[in-house]
């Protein structure tokens, strides 16, 4: 039987699937878009469980552009490699020019 958490996680996955290649968003931006502004951590938990759900979780980072979820990917640098393959520049586990590649679902999904 689905729970409220399952429903929230699925809504997170639906938003994450819309992030364009070469763009990133934050846990908090997804939470705000879903009307749960204080639930960035829940979005992170959803991303941790998204492996078998065809979700580009590598495109979700923290608000400063840090690859805080990278330890949930197989291989030490897989998250970074996936982003770099899409043209995102990363130095010391942080996205460079975050403003240029940030995708905000609140403004993009009207």
C-alpha positions as CSV (number, residue, x, y, z in Angstrom):
1,X,0.0,0.0,0.0
2,X,1.5,3.4,-1.0
3,X,2.4,5.8,1.8
4,X,2.6,9.6,1.8
5,X,6.4,9.2,1.6
6,X,6.1,7.0,-1.5
7,X,3.9,9.6,-3.2
8,X,6.3,12.4,-2.3
9,X,9.3,10.4,-3.6
10,X,7.4,9.7,-6.9
11,X,6.7,13.4,-7.3
12,X,10.4,14.1,-6.7
13,X,11.3,11.6,-9.4
14,X,8.8,13.2,-11.8
15,X,10.5,16.6,-11.4
16,X,14.0,15.1,-11.6
17,X,13.2,13.4,-14.8
18,X,12.5,16.8,-16.4
19,X,16.0,18.3,-15.6
20,X,17.6,18.9,-19.0
21,X,20.9,17.4,-19.9
22,X,23.7,19.8,-18.9
23,X,21.6,21.4,-16.2
24,X,21.4,20.8,-12.4
25,X,19.0,21.7,-9.7
26,X,19.1,21.5,-5.9
27,X,17.3,19.4,-3.4
28,X,15.8,22.6,-2.0
29,X,14.6,23.8,-5.4
30,X,12.7,20.5,-5.9
31,X,11.2,20.7,-2.4
32,X,10.1,24.3,-3.0
33,X,8.5,23.4,-6.3
34,X,6.6,20.6,-4.6
35,X,5.3,22.9,-1.9
36,X,7.4,21.4,0.8
37,X,10.1,24.1,1.2
38,X,11.6,22.6,4.3
39,X,11.9,19.1,2.8
40,X,15.2,19.3,1.0
41,X,16.5,16.4,3.1
42,X,13.5,14.2,2.0
43,X,14.4,15.0,-1.6
44,X,17.9,13.7,-0.9
45,X,16.4,10.5,0.5
46,X,14.3,10.2,-2.6
47,X,17.4,10.6,-4.8
48,X,19.2,7.9,-2.7
49,X,16.4,5.5,-3.6
50,X,16.1,6.4,-7.3
51,X,18.7,4.0,-8.8
52,X,16.2,1.6,-10.4
53,X,13.7,4.3,-11.3
54,X,15.3,5.9,-14.4
55,X,16.0,9.2,-12.6
56,X,19.0,11.4,-13.4
57,X,19.9,11.8,-9.8
58,X,23.3,13.0,-10.7
59,X,21.7,16.3,-11.8
60,X,20.5,17.1,-8.2
61,X,23.1,18.8,-6.0
62,X,23.1,20.9,-2.9
63,X,22.3,24.6,-3.0
64,X,26.0,25.6,-3.3
65,X,26.6,23.2,-6.2
66,X,28.4,20.7,-4.2
67,X,28.2,17.0,-5.2
68,X,27.1,16.0,-1.7
69,X,25.3,12.9,-3.0
70,X,28.3,11.5,-4.9
71,X,28.9,8.7,-2.3
72,X,25.6,7.1,-3.3
73,X,26.8,6.5,-6.8
74,X,28.9,3.4,-7.8
75,X,32.5,4.4,-8.2
76,X,34.1,7.3,-6.5
77,X,33.6,9.8,-9.3
78,X,30.6,8.6,-11.2
79,X,28.4,11.5,-10.4
80,X,31.1,13.9,-11.5
81,X,31.8,12.0,-14.6
82,X,28.1,11.9,-15.6
83,X,27.9,15.7,-15.2
84,X,31.1,16.4,-17.0
85,X,29.9,14.2,-19.9
86,X,27.0,16.6,-20.1
87,X,29.3,19.7,-20.2
88,X,29.1,20.7,-16.5
89,X,32.4,21.9,-15.2
90,X,33.3,20.7,-11.7
91,X,36.4,21.5,-9.6
92,X,36.9,20.1,-6.1
93,X,33.4,18.5,-6.1
94,X,31.7,21.8,-6.8
95,X,30.0,22.9,-9.9
96,X,31.5,26.0,-11.5
97,X,29.3,28.7,-12.9
98,X,26.3,27.2,-11.0
99,X,24.2,30.2,-12.1
100,X,24.6,29.3,-15.8
101,X,23.6,25.6,-15.4
102,X,21.1,25.9,-12.6
103,X,17.6,24.7,-13.6
104,X,14.8,26.0,-11.2
105,X,11.6,23.9,-11.5
106,X,9.6,26.8,-10.0
107,X,10.4,29.0,-13.0
108,X,10.9,26.4,-15.7
109,X,7.7,24.3,-15.0
110,X,5.0,26.9,-15.0
